[in-house]
Amino acid sequence: MKLKFFGVAAALALAASAPRAHAQSFINVLTGGTSGVYYPLGVAIGKIYGDKIPNVKTQVQATKASVENLILLQQGRGELAFTLGDSLKAAWEGEEEAGFKNKLDKLRTIGAIYPNYIQIVATAESGIKTLADLKGKSLSVGAPKSGTELNSRAILAAAGMTYKDLGKVEYLPFAESVDLMKNRQLAATLQSAGLGVASLKDLSTSSPITVVAVPKETVDKIGPPFISAIIPANTYTGQDKDVPTAAVVNYLVTSSAVSDDLAYQMTKLIYESLPELANAHAAGKEIKLETAASGSPVPLHPGAIRYYKEKGLIK
């Protein structure tokens, strides 16, 4: 009996001292609406992680995007999230007007990805051609407190307007906004997304549209993290000229609760799987390792720092 007892005790001690590398990890990828860019890229990342990280189970969650994603990360309800740079800055600083009642101190950055382009699209029949033409017209500004909605407020403020200057404000995700425009119930939509977003491609093939410019002087009034950018001609059907606009860099963010080893693998697989991400969505083509470690308003995760040091991006 004593021998049997000691045998069991030894086995338990061995199990307790064994490395936990074989324990299953869980990665919940927080994205955005299914008609945006975050979702298809998130699905691709979830598959990459599931295929290439041993003993990992992945899930991809559709959300209201940036603000909700960051709150869920802080609550421990996700391991990787997409977010806009301005939302990330507001979360780190605890900006209540942006939807953050407290500073989200558990956020840690994995890396910069592609820029979101502010894409203001109006139906041709609305007669809207400039930002000033939005006065008195109906505009969908994105889901409430979403990254897109925060962008809408910033752009309108820089153009000398508020929501009160609009004829009607709709707080709708991308696909629902487009449905209203197709049915002539909405004049314009502001969508903060990667180029070639599915919702606007769908709209442009269904109805004549106008892509409204955001002039450089308007972007300069907002300042960082907004930068001037161009929506190239023929991004959407009927858009035959380059259109100046604003852009904001997107980031992939994790939590300080995620282990250094897992964060390292998550980072490495993203930037070493760029062809797969480019296949998932055109915006994936704009993700560059060279700029991954720069510009975040939140500290990089130690696991991400390890990878960037290996690649010579951080000394």
Salt bridges, closest charged atoms under 4 A:
ASP51 OD2 - LYS47 NZ 2.68
GLU93 OE2 - LYS89 NZ 3.28
GLU125 OE2 - ARG184 NE 3.47
GLU149 OE2 - ARG153 NE 2.69
GLU170 OE2 - LYS168 NZ 3.19
ASP202 OD2 - LYS182 NZ 2.80
ASP220 OD2 - LYS216 NZ 2.79
ASP261 OD1 - ARG306 NH1 3.19
GLU272 OE1 - LYS268 NZ 3.38
GLU276 OE2 - LYS52 NZ 3.62
